[in-house]
Amino acid sequence: MTQIRTRIAPSPTGDPHVGTAYIALFNRCFAHKNGGKFILRIEDTDRQRSSAKSEADILAALQWLGLSWDEGPGCEGEFGPYRQSERSEIYSAHIEKLLLGGFAFPCFCSAQRLTELRHQQMQDKQAIGYDGRCLQLSEEEVSSRLEQGMDHVIRMKIPEDGACEFDDLLRGHISIDWSQVDMQVLMKSDGLPTYHFANVVDDHLMQITHVIRGEEWINSMPKHLLLYQYFGWQAPIFCHMPLLRNPDKSKLSKRKNPTSIGYYRAMGYLPEALLNYLGLMGWSLPSGEEKFSLQEMTDNFDLERVSLGGPVFDTEKLDWLNGRYIREDLSDHEFAQKFAQWAFDAEKVKRIIPLIKQRVERFSDVVGLGGFFISDLPKLDADSFQHQQLATETLLKILQFSLWRLEQISPWNRDNIELGLQTLAADLQLKIRELLFPLFVAISGAAVSTSVFDSMAILELDICRARIRHAIAVLGGISKKQAKSLERKYRELD
């Protein structure tokens, strides 16, 4: 009997996302329920956006949640390496097989030409995609261009007629016309594979039997299945999970909801509660009990119990569940220990002390000066932002522009935050103290506090984002029409 093998394959290009943990949880439960293995693979072929810090943060977040893996970084198995950046020779060999089989072709089109093609297709209301120009090149012309060292990518060939037919474990039979499928780039000009190509090669070579992933990948199925066909491989069984949603039913995104696992850890949620909550996203125990452990979910797991309705990530429900874990599972002694570990994390405290020490005359002063570092959203009202020189409209503009600027900062540190906001103040022709005033209030809850640059560096982007959004809401919020106008004005600053 074939051993069941599932995987999670995050890209280390940002903060660890709750959506990654959600998919990892269902993959792990399915594999372990059936005596199989759960594999972690790092898809780090995006050289510009991938970082070692992001990878380390993702691994740490999954471990904090208790989502250990059977094979992957730090737990090597026979199918490694488990980082795509270390598998280049494997991809090159498989690209050669596709080229020799006539299933792929070199494309020499410039970025400018492809941009113009896209604009023309949009103008003509045609399907967006590559038009196959380089397929018309003769073998001699292709050889000549390759010998000249011309930049090129490798694209896959797509059938001209008919449809791709396949079955999904949750959704049944699905059909997608080939006319809707682009000639996907498989190998970029830098010699690195795209997600679609490396994903298929790695899943086959790592003997993945079941691919459980988000429903956003359904439209990519024809490309993936075609590659399996070209290589003559048996495709795994596919299962596309419903996407996590914001309360307004839109796809869960950091623009509307905190999505980083680090945010929930920093806010004092227990990992067991967060993991339990993710398990409730489209699944439930046969008994209907909403509080359950990872082992209980694994023991009772059945994909047939997954609901396809878009699960809403509701922090109020998460708060309720986290409260149950605190009250029902922690003794007073354990509560004290876990609270101390969270509130007085040694590394975090070391960074806070220099900011408040010079202002402290009694230890009781510490709560007033530094309490906002471990508090929920500051208690604000419109009067908190009273400023004789800045109108509410200006305050909202400063807060929104500052948020957009902060989201562009990488790496996240005090110097980069200061530089970003100093530059923004100059762009807006504001004095730096005018720009910082609403940020002081939003971040600390007071017009005067510790250095806002240092404070934001310690709190991290997700907490800062949540507090700035809270401040915007307190000031009356920004309508869709206002948001579009502000976005246009912000782009004009660049």
Helices and strands as residue ranges (DSSP letters): E 5-8, H 18-33, E 37-40, H 52-65, G 84-86, H 88-100, E 104-107, H 111-123, G 133-136, H 139-147, E 153-156, E 163-168, E 172-177, G 178-180, E 185-187, H 195-205, E 210-214, G 215-220, H 221-231, E 237-241, H 261-266, H 271-279, H 294-299, G 303-305, H 315-329, H 332-343, H 346-356, G 357-359, H 365-370, G 371-374, G 382-385, H 392-407, H 414-427, H 432-444, H 452-474, H 480-493
